[in-house]
């Protein structure tokens, strides 16, 4: 599944590409067979397309597959060997541990000058000085070279490790900016050394802040709701998700939060990204989504609800209450529970709602209102007045009086406006439901 953190990084890259007139390059790094399946690749492409990053746009390039570039990876390793920037090594981890006396100490350079002609390939890191990373988000970050071991770039069979493949691919694809999560910052000095060893100027680096949950823990797929697809399936709008994700670590510089993509792109600058951890607040995302839902033209709202409506439900009836529902839901999947009572032979009773509403004067209220329903005009104002009069005869205000009627008619204590619902449901079906509720109460 596509992590919301990956989606946020992708959007930052996309905004940068659009603003600069460049290209967003999608590369599937598929050299690890255990983590590579066609359906996972399709999932990535589908998730990106949902948030507007797709091959129909001028700024999009790809997808490329890392496995297609193995020849270039091997050639790069051979070149580094020939130029003395890398060497063969046959040491095992146990041998290094025996020499250093520590499980945690890095490679000790034992094979540097042995002149071997086979084995794994290690990059020869500088013994002195520092590798300086100029990062658009984090400023200047220095890594002492003597703290880096000679790291492996190819296995004994010649197949490249990710650190080499990644750099070679970036060079081949003319990558100018690498915008990614801060957890990759520790890999950057190794990659920059490889860029320089291959005679190419390193890209511009930007490591964006980690995304955390309410406990300020890094979002985890094992613990947190992180899959972009799950939000899509729940009925979040892509434009709301895009808006919210863009604000995780960045802001337009004023008090506005709700704003379309077209207005964010011209304002976006990596230099303005805050390096501090960004809190993924699902409640705030939900509020964003509600704002976007309410802003939809009614016809579009009806269309967007379609995946959550049963095929057997009458669409003309749904259209009569769609505007009422639009103001009451925060995610599209909630439409089902708000309108299903209109299409079912009898409502699905929420037990907690029933227990709360069907007590005290419930029988009297339902009996009195049933009598009024037989004669009252079927418009919301008349229906409301009739219930107010019934409630008043028992010393109840409308809010108390309508609770048992609402549950009898819709099955729940919350939902669409009651009297508009009764109007659409109709006199006969509404009376039948009140009778059924009375029978259940008196059984």
C-alpha angles and dihedrals in degrees: 000000000000111000118228087230090058089048091053091050090048091052092051088052091046093050090049092049094048094046094048096040090244137126133269106218117209111201122177107212097210105158093109102079093195090060098040125090129149092236091055090053090049089050091056093048092046094048092049091048090053091059091047102266105123144132092260090074125085092232094058125097127175155325095231122177121224092215089066091066100054091116091059091045092054092045090053092051090049091050093051089049092050092050094048093247090116137027142193120263131188098182119130123213090250091054092052090048091050092052097045098034090224136098091206105047116103128239112308100214094248095150097042096107103020093101095225120178099205142030135073116334118242126192113234105233119203115267095216141031130033136281108231119209116198104205123187091213103034102030120222115353121184126205118191108233094217088062091062119083123217096272127211116252100172136024126239091267090055096253111140126244119231095257091063097036091051094053095044091049091050091051092047092049095046094239110189100177130032110199113179145133120300092243087077094058091093090060093051100084091055091049093046091051089053092049090052093045089054089053097247127123109249119248125253108274127216121173110192123208124275117255116236138189128238090283089054091248119140109265108264127195088216094056111018138053098256108143113111089207092060090058090048091051091049091058105261112153116242092228092054092048091049092049093049097045092050089059094056097104098349137068136183092242100254136071095274119112105160105070136136124253092250090063096044097053098065090049098046117111125165089217088066095056112114112232093211119102114277120226115228100214108190091190090057091046088052090051090050090051092050089053091052092047092052091049094057118107107253094246091053092047089054090050093048091052093056097096090059097048121092111245090234095058116106108249095205090058090048091051089058092062101028095098091051092049093047091068094049107050130075098189127030095239088068090069091081096062091043097056109021093097089069093061104036124089087234131005122263103242119223102218095214090052091048093050092049098047105033101072141085106015097000095116093049093046093049092045093049094046092047088059091049093047090062092063110020124107109259099238125109097249095050092045090051094048091050092054092045089056093049091048093047091056087063096040094255129134119226094263091060096038097052096052097082091040092051093050092045092052103035105017093236141076093228132046140082120000106289102227095045087050092053090048092054093041090053136226099280098047092043092052091047090055094049089050091049091051091050091050091051091049094048097043 
